[in-house]
């Protein structure tokens, strides 16, 4: 049996079970939005994207598959080399290059509106991963997930659509919870109702 025959046999044996990856991606997408730390959000997101790359491959959604593979790389890099106060110097050029690759893949696999939504979703997700703050990242991910809702509706991915709706729900919950957890800042000094004290210029 040649390598090509073995690859074809393996693909035919596995393709019927690839919806398992859709199911797993769905679970990971929801869990990712609820993760407490930025690095955990990104690692879970990478695993989710890997699952959906296989799921979209089965559906023939080539742009979605390509965007998910770019997402895996970006998420892992962002988890390791982007922090709240620092970013490796080579990360921004890498993300720019991967965005250009994503644009090229979008055009190469163009399929109308599904491709446009996948491409825009990928661009917004790239912007989200560059954020050093978890709440800022969640806000931009909301826009990316909204684009994927349209993509998954158009390509008929029930798993993808369900995942996106759960992810949006989880992101909103985490954003509200994070906003409520902020301590109320107190003024540093009390202001005198009769004006500043003498000499306090």
Protein Blocks (a to p, Z undefined) as FASTA:
>chain_A
ZZklmmmmmmmmmmmmmmmmmmmmmmmmmmmmmpmbfklmmmmmmmmmmmmmmmmmmnop
aklmmmmmmmmmmmmmmmmmgcfkbccfklmmmmmmmmmmmmmmmmmmgghjmlmmmmmm
mmmmmmmmmpmbfklmmmmmmmmmmmmmmmmmmnopaklmmmmmmmmmmmmmmmmmmmmm
pccdddfbdcdfkbpaehiZZ
